Amino acid sequence: MPQSAEASAETNTAAQTTPPLPHRQEVFARHIVAGCSQAEAARRAGYAWDSARQTGSRLVADVNVAARIAELALAREDSHRTEHDDLVANLKRLMTDSMSKKNTSGALRAIDMLARFQGHYANGNRGQSGRTSALSDTRDAPPSEPAPQPVPVPVPTPEEPEPEAVFDPPMPPAPQLPVEPAPAPPPPPRMRPDHAIRVLQAKISMIAHCRDTLKSRHPQVYQSLAFTEEAAMFFDDALDLLSEADWPTRQSPGKWLWPHGNPANPALSWVQDADARIDAYAAALVEAQDNDV
């Protein structure tokens, strides 16, 4: 069942402050704001094709239609201004992030995009709009004497008939409200202030556990170590004490030879630094904690 013109206009113009227009006039007003000519807007609103030019001129001269067009244009301008401000804020954020990371090329690209978006590369008229130039021309021109206006004589005009309609047009979409910008993404784990502290805590915990366990179970082996961190070479990734058959052999202080488990070929032996083993364990532990959050 088709919707009446009045009901359709009320449904699609709930936020308007001007008097509600009939459905066909509301469609005409929205097409005008969307950029159509008066004749094209009249045709899309369902008025007769041949008289569309005269119909468009008559509708634009109507006070209620003109007020509705101005209201829709203002809402459209507000939406564009909000989008403009959001884009400028994102470009400024990108520029700041690039400068904080010492990414000079990225910062320069962001500055260039910001300048182009703001219109600072206009040909000689940077920062000057058509309205400003028109105002300046008016300001520079000498004031003219106002011409005497004749007293208008009210002439009764007959009621104009409603223009011929061809079809019932669909209502164009109303101007959308500006979308709230998405919040800034959280910093990656390595950029968090407590990342280095948690890595250091993981290293201290590992060294203390390996030292105490090796010292209590194999005191002679512990006494032969060059420094405490080497105790970590006798434990697996889960910090369980390895069997003596799997123990590495010291090559030099801090350097230990594993009989197998080479990352390139597990069957081959390889040399590992004690500090590197502790760093790898702490980094893996903190990364696992971040993924669990």
N, C-alpha and C positions, 0 to 999 in steps of 0.2 A: 504494500500500500504506500503510494508516494507521500512524502512529508509535505505539509503546507509551507508556503513561503515564510509566514510569520514564525512558525515553530522552528524551521530550519535556521532562520536568522538568529533567533534567540539561542539555539543550541551552539552555533558556531561563533557567537560574539558575546560570550558570557562576561568577558573581562572589559568590554567597551564601556565608555562613559558617555558617549553620544547617544541620542535616541536610536533605537533599533530600526534598521532599514528593512524594506521588503527583501525577500531572498534574491531576486534578480539584481537589485541595486547593490546589495552587499557583495555579490559576485563581481559586479562591474568595478566596485571600489578596490577589491583585492587584486584584480588583474591590472588596474592602473598602477597600484603600488608595486606590483611585480615587474613593471617596465613596459607594459603594452601601451600602444597608442589608444586614443579615445575610440576610434572606429573599431580596432581589433578587440578592445575590451568589451565594447557593446556587442560585437558578434559572439564572443565567447560567453557573454552573459545571456545569450539566447534571443537577442533582438533581431529584427529583420536585417538581412544582409545589405539591401540597397540603401536603406536609410540609416545605416550604422553611424555614419559621420555626424549627421544631424542629431541622432539620439545621444551619441557620446558628448557632444557639445552641450546639449540640454541637461544631461545628467550632471556634468561637471559644474554647471552654473547653479545647480540646486544646492541650497545652503546645507541641508543635512548630509547630502552625499559628499560635498566638499569637506565638511567637518570630519566625516568618517575617513576619507582619504588621508587627511592630515593626521588623524589619530593613528591609523595603520602605519603611515610613513614614519611617525615618531617612534612607534614600537619597534619597527624594523631597524631604525637608526640606533636605538638603544641596544638592541641585540648585537648589531655589528660592532658597536663601540665596546661592548663587553668582550666579544671575541677578540677584538683588536688588543684590548688590555691584557687578555690572557696570553696571546701570542707574544706580545712584547715582554711580559714577565717570564715566559719560558725561554726566550732568547737571552734575556739578561741572566737568567739562572745558568744557561749553557755557557755564557761568556765567563761568569764567575767560576764555575766548575773547571773550565779549561785553564783559566789563569791560576787557580789553586793547584792544579796538577802540572803547571809550567808547560802546558800545551799551547805554545805560541800560535801555531797555525790554526788550531781550533778556535782560539780566542779571536784571532783576526777575522776568521770566517763568520763567527757569531756577530762581531761588531759590524762587518760589512752587510750581513743580512738585516741587522737591526736598523742600520742607516738607510738601506733601500726600502725597508718596510715602513719606516717613518717618513719617507719622501724627501730625504736630505740630498738626493742626487737629482732633483728636478733641474731643468735647464734654466738656470739663472733666476728662478723664482722660488728658491728654497724657503719653505716656511710661509709662503704667501698664497692664499687661496683666491679663487675668483671673487668671493665675497669681500675679501680684504681689498683687492684692487678696485672693485667697484666702489667701496666706501671711500678709498683714497681719491678716486676721480671725483666723487661727489664733494669731498672735503675741499679739494683744490679749486673746484669750479666756483665762480662768483655766485652769490645767492641771486636767484631770479625773483622778479616781482610776481606774486601770485595773481593769476588771471581771474577776473571776476567771474563767478559761476552763476549761471542763470538759475532762477528759482524753479525747481522741477515742478511740473504740473502733474498731479496724479491722474493717470489714465487707467480706467478699468480695463483689465485684460481678461479675455475669456479663459476659462479653465482648459488647459491643454490636455488632449486625450492621451492615454497611456500608449507609448509606441507599440507597434505590432511585434508580437513575440513569436519566435519560430519553434523553440524547444525549451524545456525546463533544464537549466544548466546545473552541473554539479558544483558544489561549494569548494573553492580552492582551500588548501590548508591554511589555517591561521598562523601568524608569525610565532615561531617556537620561542619559548623562554630560553635564556642562556643556560647552558649546561654547566654545572659546577665542575671546575677543573679537578682532575684526579690528584690525590695527595702525592707528594714526593715519595719515591720508593725508599724503603729503609736502606741504610748503608750496608754494603757487603760486610761479612764477618771480619775481614782483615782491616776494615776502616773503623770498626767500633773502638771506643776508647779503652775498653777492658780486654781487648784481644791479646795484647802483649803481656798483660798481667796474668791472664789465664794460661798462656803458653809457659810463662816462667814458673807458675805454680805446678803445672804438669811436669816440668823438668825436675823441680825440687822433689816432688812426690816420688818420681821414678828413681832418682838417685838415692833417696833415703831408703826406699823399700829394698832396692838391690843391695845397698851397703849392709843394712841390718841382716837381711836374709843370708847373704854370702858370709858375713862375719860370724854368724851363729852356727852355720852348717859346715863351712870350710874355712876355718880361721887361718890356716897356713896359706891358702890361696889368696885370701884377702890381704894378708901381710905382704905378699909378693907384688901387689899392685903398685904401679908408679904413682897413681893418684886415684881418688875415690871414684871418679866418674867411670873408670874402667870396669867397675863391678857390673855395669849394665850389659857388658858383653857376654855374661853368663846366663842371660835370661831371654826368653822368647818375647814375642810381641804382646802376649797376655801377661807378662811379668812373672811367668812360672820358671823356676830354675831348670836349666837344661841338664840332660844327663851328661856324665863326664865324657862319653864318646863323642858328643856333639860340641864340646867346648872348643873355642878358637885358640889359636896359638899367637902369642905376642911376637910381632916383628920388630917393633920399636915402641917407645912410649906413646900410647894413644892409638897405635896401629895394630890391628889384630887380623890374623889370617883364618878365614873360615874354610873348613875342608870341603864344603859344597854349598849350594844355594846361590850361585852367582846369578844376578838378575838377568844377564844375557843368556846364560846356559846353566840351569840348576845343577848340572853334574860337575861343573868346574868349581875350583876354589877361587876365593877372592879376598881382597883386603878391605877392611872397613875401619873408619875412624870412630872412636868412642863418642866424640861430640856429635858426629853426624848421626849416629844411631839414636842418641838422646833427642836431638832436634826432630828427627823423623817421627819418633814415638809421640812427642808432645804435639806436633802439628796434626798428626792423625787423630789424637785424642780430642783436641779442641774442635777440629772439623766435625767429628762425630757428634760432639755435644751441640754444635750449631745446627746440624741437620735434625737433631731430635727435638729442637725447640719448635 
